[in-house]
């Protein structure tokens, strides 16, 4: 399980799914990623679609964790994705310890939280309810996204909440909140970046980041920096990169008729 692997100090490499394609979900899981995150925040994916995508991930590789980046962090937004069979959630724009605590309460069953119990895919539609509920608190992965300057200011308070497994740095949103959109070499952004990494180490929370472009060398750089929960690109970006890169080579070889 991804939660236990991170607790053991391992590095896990996954990817992002925005296309809502079950075929792509199955292929990506089968490629060997440790996790595939269904993006329900910045894509048209809703709960019924996520349900089928989680099934496809399991079909592609039962050892690949199916995660959901939820639209928000409220109880109503989390529980249905968990009942659909998500192995964990990544919650966007968490800026306060109260919000982080609310995420944990929504994800964990009593006595650790307040997640409701009902027959669903996550417990084999009630057939395996008792065993699945008993194991869920240990198994279900909880990640908060740190993507606003307010979250950086309160990072120690946020990561002190029991039950947070990983903190995922959102580079674009964080830099935008600082008035430095995509200026990833700016000293103020780099200082915030370092502050998050240091806080993760203090609180034994796995630091995470999204390497948006399909750049393996950057993933290796992030591992060297200390990141252990890394998303390698996303389906739509990898497809675009492959198509454009291939066509550039074809056009350049075709007497330079296109650029």
Secondary structure, DSSP 8 states (H G I E B T S, - for coil): -HHHHHHTT--EEEEEE-S--HHHHHHHHHTT-SEEEEESSSSS--HHHHHHHHHHHHHH-TTSEEEEE-SSSSHHHHHHHHHTT-SEEEES---SHHHHHHHHHHHS-TTT-------SGGGGGGTTHHHHHHHHHHH-EEEEEE-SHHHHHTHHHHHTSTT--EEEE-HHHHHHHTT-TT-TT-HHHHHHHHHHHHHHHHHT-EEEEEE-S--HHHHHHHHHHT--EEEEEEHHHHHHHHHHHHHHHHHHHTTT---
